[in-house]
Amino acid sequence: MEQEFWQARWRENRIGFHEAAPNTLLTKHISRLGLKAGQSVFVPLCGKALDLDWLLAQGLQVTGAEFNKGAVEEVFARQGLEPEVVQQGKLLRYRAGALTLFAGDFFALSAEQVGSVDAVYDRAALVAVKPEDRTVYAGHLNRITSTAPQLLIGFDYDQSLMQGPPFSVPGGLVQTLYQGTHAITLAEERLADGRIGERCNALEQAWLLSPLS
Ligand SMILES: C[S@@+](CC[C@H](N)C(=O)[O-])C[C@H]1O[C@@H](n2cnc3c(N)ncnc32)[C@H](O)[C@@H]1O
């Protein structure tokens, strides 16, 4: 059901969430996670974001998960990479060089499949998850990444003004989901652009999540 909703968005090219350039909250704040070249970043619900290319260009190993095969294949084509494709349970694993993308359901992905993760980059992933599934999403993300540090980019707006997705994820909710596992800092907030900015004065917020020791 959920999968069909997203596949229809891709089929009909209703992908307003896709940005024409790497997200500047990513490029500005990821250094605060202290990653070094060669370390690995996991990108849940990654779409075909140019953020993936930008992370690769920093010398990082990048792993992502995305329902839509066409989006996954487009990222490899953009990179000029010919991936090895392997069926792993319910998911297809595409891998070439420093890039591994799983086509299929994020919730079906195991820690073994993801491998070692030094940081998580969530942009428009938590906000894409139905409100009733958020707790399961955050728990699963922590489980398969061993509660890695995280840069989380989402939106905060009056949910009565617009139906999600993207759903509003206010700071209180970030606290509820992650305060048991991470120290949470608001790195930056700014007025969102595009449709969500016009319709509901949404704030785009970047949160830094540091694992509690
Ligand atoms: C709002 S988009 C964000 C995509 C990307 N992070 C970006 O910034 O462009 C959410 C994406 O998650 C994918 N998606 C939603 N639920 C998923 C799931 N359970 N497993 C894998 N992908 C999923 C959708 O197909 C869609 O491409």
The ligand as a MOL file (V3000), in Angstrom:
LIG
                    3D

  0  0  0     0  0            999 V3000
M  V30 BEGIN CTAB
M  V30 COUNTS 27 29 0 0 0
M  V30 BEGIN ATOM
M  V30 1 C 10.3300 12.4650 0.3090 0
M  V30 2 S 11.2960 11.3660 -0.6580 0 CHG=1
M  V30 3 C 12.9390 11.8520 -0.2000 0
M  V30 4 C 13.9870 11.2670 -1.0860 0
M  V30 5 C 15.4100 11.7550 -0.8030 0
M  V30 6 N 15.8080 11.5570 0.5750 0
M  V30 7 C 15.6000 13.1930 -1.2180 0
M  V30 8 O 16.0080 13.9970 -0.3710 0
M  V30 9 O 15.3570 13.5110 -2.3930 0 CHG=-1
M  V30 10 C 11.0480 9.8380 0.1780 0
M  V30 11 C 11.5820 8.6510 -0.6190 0
M  V30 12 O 11.5190 7.4930 0.1810 0
M  V30 13 C 11.0860 6.4010 -0.5950 0
M  V30 14 N 10.4650 5.4760 0.3810 0
M  V30 15 C 9.3730 5.7210 1.1540 0
M  V30 16 N 9.1660 4.6990 1.9990 0
M  V30 17 C 10.1720 3.7980 1.7840 0
M  V30 18 C 10.5120 2.5490 2.3550 0
M  V30 19 N 9.7810 1.9940 3.3470 0
M  V30 20 N 11.5960 1.9040 1.8920 0
M  V30 21 C 12.3410 2.4400 0.8880 0
M  V30 22 N 12.0760 3.6370 0.3150 0
M  V30 23 C 10.9900 4.3010 0.7460 0
M  V30 24 C 10.1670 6.9840 -1.6450 0
M  V30 25 O 10.1200 6.1860 -2.8110 0
M  V30 26 C 10.8230 8.3320 -1.9060 0
M  V30 27 O 11.7350 8.2680 -2.9590 0
M  V30 END ATOM
M  V30 BEGIN BOND
M  V30 1 1 1 2
M  V30 2 1 2 3
M  V30 3 1 2 10
M  V30 4 1 3 4
M  V30 5 1 4 5
M  V30 6 1 5 6
M  V30 7 1 5 7
M  V30 8 2 7 8
M  V30 9 1 7 9
M  V30 10 1 10 11
M  V30 11 1 11 12
M  V30 12 1 11 26
M  V30 13 1 12 13
M  V30 14 1 13 14
M  V30 15 1 13 24
M  V30 16 1 14 15
M  V30 17 1 14 23
M  V30 18 2 15 16
M  V30 19 1 16 17
M  V30 20 1 17 18
M  V30 21 2 17 23
M  V30 22 1 18 19
M  V30 23 2 18 20
M  V30 24 1 20 21
M  V30 25 2 21 22
M  V30 26 1 22 23
M  V30 27 1 24 25
M  V30 28 1 24 26
M  V30 29 1 26 27
M  V30 END BOND
M  V30 END CTAB
M  END
